[in-house]
Amino acid sequence: MRWPRLLLGAIGAVATAAAIAVQPPGVFAFTGLAGILAFIVAAGCLAGDAIPYRPVHVAAAALSLGDAVLLAVGGRTLGIPVLVPALALLLLQPAPSAVNRIRAGRP
């Protein structure tokens, strides 16, 4: 699942930039839409990674799915800044590739 991870990374980058540049409550317009779109893409990514079961990819997709919900609601339910789920969405995407490289012994 290469292109969904790239799309999730791009959504995370846009949401992170919005969280840095725009002050609340205006940032929630950007991150709310980003969270909804990320939820849809992460659900597809989870389905695609579950059929040929790849545990690291499934875990990253499941965490991205939960993180997209936090991004959509702006982290207000837990009282965390919106930058945290936006940055987490961005950083979760290269994790499966990094784990595969570490397991294969490549730098």
HUSUL-V894234 format. One line per field, one symbol per residue. ss: DSSP state (2 for helix, 1 for strand, 0 for the rest). psi: psi as a letter, one per 20 degrees, with the letter a starting at -180 (. if undefined). burial: 1 if it has 24 or more other ideal C-beta (glycine too) atoms within 12 Angstrom, else 0. Layout:
ss=???
psi=???
burial=???
//
This chain:
ss=02222222222222222222200000222222222222222222222222200022222222222222222220000000022222222222002222222222000
psi=nghhhgghggghgghgghhhhpqqihhhgghghhhgghgghhghggghihfnoohgggghgghhghhhghhhijjhhikqqihghghhhgihgighggghhghijq.
burial=10011011101111110110000000110111011011101111110010000000110111111111111101100000011011111111111100000000000
//
